[in-house]
Amino acid sequence: MSRFDRLTELPPTPKYRNRPRPRVYPGQQMGNLTVVDVNGTDQYGDPTWECRCVCGKVVTIRNQDLLWRRRQSCGKSHRRAKKAKR
C-alpha cells in the first residue's frame, strides 16, 4: 500500500456536519429585531450584529444570541410590559 492509497481511506464525515448552518443576513427579522449590518467580532471571533428594535433603539448582539433566539428585542419592550402589569 502506497502513501497515496492511505489518503483515500479517510473515515466518513459524521451526518451532522452535512446539515446547512443557519445564517444571519442584513434585513432579516428576528423577533422584534431587524438585522442592520455586521458590527465586528466578539472576544471569541464570532460576528456581532447591529440590530434595530421596533422601538427604534439600535443594539449590538452576538451572532449566537440571534441564531439561538436568546435575544429577540432590546429589552425595552420587556420592561414596558412588566411596568404595565403593576
C-alpha positions as CSV (number, residue, x, y, z in Angstrom):
1,M,0.0,0.0,0.0
2,S,1.5,3.3,-1.0
3,R,1.1,6.5,0.9
4,F,-1.4,7.9,-1.7
5,D,-3.7,4.9,-1.1
6,R,-4.0,5.8,2.6
7,L,-5.1,9.3,1.7
8,T,-8.2,8.0,0.0
9,E,-9.2,5.9,3.0
10,L,-10.4,8.7,5.2
11,P,-13.2,8.0,7.6
12,P,-16.6,9.3,6.5
13,T,-17.7,12.6,7.9
14,P,-20.5,12.5,10.6
15,K,-24.0,13.2,9.3
16,Y,-24.5,16.3,11.4
17,R,-21.7,18.1,9.5
18,N,-23.7,17.9,6.3
19,R,-26.6,19.9,7.6
20,P,-26.8,23.5,6.4
21,R,-26.0,26.0,9.2
22,P,-28.4,28.7,9.9
23,R,-27.3,32.1,8.8
24,V,-27.9,35.7,9.7
25,Y,-28.4,38.3,6.9
26,P,-28.9,42.1,7.0
27,G,-32.6,42.9,6.7
28,Q,-33.6,39.7,8.4
29,Q,-36.3,40.0,11.1
30,M,-35.7,38.1,14.3
31,G,-38.4,38.7,16.9
32,N,-38.6,42.4,17.4
33,L,-35.1,43.0,15.9
34,T,-34.1,43.7,12.4
35,V,-30.5,42.9,11.5
36,V,-28.9,46.1,10.0
37,D,-25.2,45.3,9.5
38,V,-22.2,43.4,10.8
39,N,-20.6,45.3,13.6
40,G,-17.3,43.4,14.2
41,T,-16.4,40.3,16.3
42,D,-16.7,39.3,19.9
43,Q,-14.0,38.0,22.1
44,Y,-14.3,34.5,20.6
45,G,-14.1,35.7,17.0
46,D,-17.8,35.3,16.2
47,P,-19.5,38.1,14.4
48,T,-21.6,40.7,16.2
49,W,-24.6,42.4,14.5
50,E,-26.1,45.8,14.7
51,C,-29.8,45.4,15.1
52,R,-32.7,47.9,15.2
53,C,-35.6,47.1,17.6
54,V,-39.2,48.0,16.8
55,C,-39.0,50.8,19.4
56,G,-36.2,52.4,17.4
57,K,-33.2,51.5,19.6
58,V,-30.1,50.2,18.0
59,V,-28.3,47.4,19.8
60,T,-25.2,45.2,19.2
61,I,-25.9,41.5,19.6
62,R,-23.7,38.4,19.3
63,N,-24.3,36.0,16.3
64,Q,-25.1,33.1,18.6
65,D,-27.7,35.0,20.6
66,L,-29.5,35.7,17.3
67,L,-29.3,32.2,16.0
68,W,-30.4,30.6,19.2
69,R,-33.2,33.2,19.8
70,R,-31.8,34.3,23.1
71,R,-32.3,38.0,22.2
72,Q,-35.5,39.0,20.4
73,S,-35.7,42.6,21.5
74,C,-33.6,45.3,23.0
75,G,-35.2,44.7,26.4
76,K,-37.2,47.9,26.5
77,S,-40.5,46.3,25.4
78,H,-40.0,43.7,28.2
79,R,-39.5,46.4,30.8
80,R,-42.5,48.3,29.4
81,A,-44.8,45.2,29.7
82,K,-43.5,44.5,33.2
83,K,-44.3,48.0,34.3
84,A,-47.8,47.8,32.8
85,K,-48.6,44.8,35.0
86,R,-48.0,46.8,38.2
